[in-house]
Amino acid sequence: MAEQEKAQELSIELSEEIAEGIYSNLAIITHSNTEFVVDFIRIMPGTPKARVKSRIVLTPEHAKRFLAAMKDNIKKFEDIHGQIDTNEVPPFPMNFGGPTAQA
């Protein structure tokens, strides 16, 4: 049994660059019959253009596992820090409250 457990171990490497993470304040999810694509985007105030900072492609099975893991982690977070309020958030403004041109 110990040999089976040892064979199932997975070593995961995390480079310094990836460990820093990428900030995202918008995610767009699309899918086909074979995959889910999650684009993580950073929108900055006063900037009319936003760029995809990271794209993750998942199989439908992994997307569903990811959803379950997110639900579990959000529940754990809310158990400690309280309910995350998303009801009073207005629709995301595309100008993000940046400066407007004056005539």
N, C-alpha and C positions, 0 to 999 in steps of 0.2 A: 504493500500500500504506500509506503514512504517513497518508493521509486516513482509511482504514478503521480503523487503530489509534486515531487521534484520536477518531473517532466512538464507539469502544467504551469510552473513558475514563469513569469514574464518580466523581463528586465526592460524598464522604460527609461529612455534617456531624454533629458530636457536641457536643451542648449540655453546659454545665458540670454541670447537674443529672444528666443521664444518665451523664456521665463518672465521677461519684462511685460509681456502681454500687449494687447492692442485695445485701446479704448474704442467702444462703439456705442452710439446712442440711437441707432436704428438698425433693424434687421428686416430683410425682405426674404420671404420664403417662397420658392416656386417648386413645382414637382412635375415629373413625368410618370409614366407607368413603371419605371425602373429605378428612379432615384429622387431624392429630395436635395435641393440646393439652397443653402442658407448663405446669403450675402450680408456681411456685417459692415456697416457704413458709419462714418463719423461726419456729422453735420455741424458746422461751426457758425456762430452768429455772424451775420453780415456777409457771409460767403454764399454766392448764388449757385455754387457747384459743390457737389459732394462726391467723394470717391469711395469705391468699395475697398475696404482695408483688408478683408479676408473673406475667402469663399470656402465653405465646407460642403462637400458632396457626401451624402449618406444613402445607403440602401434603405428601402422602406422599413425593414426589420430594425436596423440600427436607429432610424429616426424615431420609431416607436419606443425603443429602449431609452433613447436620449430624453424623450418626453417624460417617461416614467421617472428617470433619474432627476430631471429638473423638478417635477412635482414633489418628489421626496425631499429634495434639498430645500425647496421653497417652504414646505411644511416645517422642516427643522428650523429654518431661519425664523419663520413667524412664531414658532413656539418659544423662541428665545427673545426676539425683538419686537413682537407684535405684528398685527396684520399689515400687509403692504397695501396701501390705498391706491387703487388705480381708477376708481369710479369718477373722481372729480377732475381727472386730467382731461383738458380740452383736446380736440384733434390736433395732431402735430402740425404746427405752422411751418410751411415750407420756407418762409423767410427767417424763421427761428429768432425773430425779434431783433434782427440786426438793423443797422442804420438804413434809412431810406434816402433816396436822392431828393434834394431840394431844388425847386425850379427857380 
